[in-house]
Amino acid sequence: MPQDQLPVSPLAPDAFPDMPAIDGVGLAACEAGVRYVGQTDVLLVKLAKGTAVAGVFTKSKTAAAPIEWCRSILPLGTAGALVVNSGNANAFTGRQGADAVRQMAEAAAAACTCAPDHVYIAQTGVIGEPIDAAKITTVLPGLAASLGSDWEGAAAAIMTTDTYPKGCVRTANIGGVTVTINGIAKGSGMIAPDMATMLSFIFTDAAIPADILEIMLTRAVDKSFNAITVDSDTSTSDTVLAFATGAADHPAVAGLGEAGLQDFRAALGAVCLDLAQQVVRDGEGASKFIEIHVSGAEDDIAARRIGLSVANSPLVKTAIAGEDANWGRVVMAVGKSGEAADRDKLAISIGGVAIAEAGAVVDGYDEAPVAEHMRGQEISIAIDVGIGDGAATVWTCDLTHGYIDINADYRT
């Protein structure tokens, strides 16, 4: 479905952030007609020589051709360019899909004067349709000749059913030197942990070795992109890539545990979380943003599974869409999670109002303040399952008829 047919999410930020240029990063986007007419759909990023790269990818067993390509070159730890297209995921396209990725890498390498195995490829859109690589390769020389720092344009070029471009910027201090972290993302539907139909690209001028950057990115993704869901469907194309150009003149980073990296780790985590939550806020048809905090679980993993059981429940999500304080559906979703929970210690609150404690509704429970909370756009649910010390927070959105409208007509 073309982007211009979709209204902007009511949960969207007021504006795209002011994101500065990053030394060693050049961006350009254009319309190549990959699927739709009238919207940009190809992004080229040229990276400084020696840029370190880290990546986290979908766990889908039917991963797309660009995922296989990126996984194969990631151990080299160096990137020279990134090519992204929207409109076609190049997934389940066999040998032709793999050949198309190689053609794109070779064309980008020629345009950006780097090796093909230093070119990262990401693709998103419809699954199962062969992609015409020539539509992309023919525009790359022109893009390479018009590089700039239009981050909003870059974020717009990677959108599919997104209703707004997603960006985030943070700064961090390494050894007394300020470094910048810019991130962009796309995602709206087919969103579930182990990532989702989402792409995110993070750029910094910090000088971080690839192996250290990989560990930090993996940890940041686990607490952000892997803690969101819109519809429980894991995509074939999920990709998060982080690029460190090394342009900032700070003391050398030798190890993950260095005190000087603490601020950078926090800033990287903040960028990932902000972008992940923007994906949820742009969930297809979404009208409400939902935070679910689970405590008292056997461990943190169990807490996340319980939270996701609630977050993925169609009955919970539709009740929230209808502004119905039907907390019994939360009890149901906790019980079906497969994780340990003590029914007689279970406690639930919504909007900070205690509803159930010690396995029963609280004495004198008044639904009025909960109902008022449900009429807002930001919904909070807290659950204590009474077993141990495990805790986790996940984020989701409601399920409205808008989700059906978008996905029933996705290819038309």
Secondary structure, DSSP 8 states (H G I E B T S, - for coil): --GGGS---TTS-SS-------TTEEEEEE---SS-SSS--EEEEEEEEEEEEEEEE---TT--HHHHHHHHHGGG-EEEEEEEEEEE---S-HHHHHHHHHHHHHHHHHHHTS-GGGEEEEEEEESSS---HHHHHTTHHHHHTT-B--HHHHHHHT-SS-SS-EEEEEEEEETTEEEEEEEEEE-SSS--SS--S-EEEEEE-S---HHHHHHHHHHHHHTTGGGB-SSS---S--EEEEEE---S-------TT-GGGHHHHHHHHHHHHHHHHHHHHT-TT---EEEEEEEEESSHHHHHHHHHHHHT-HHHHHHHHTT---THHHHHHHHTT-S---TTT-EEEETTEEEEETTEE-TT---HHHHHHHTSSEEEEEEE-SSSSEEEEEEEE---HHHHHHHHTTT-
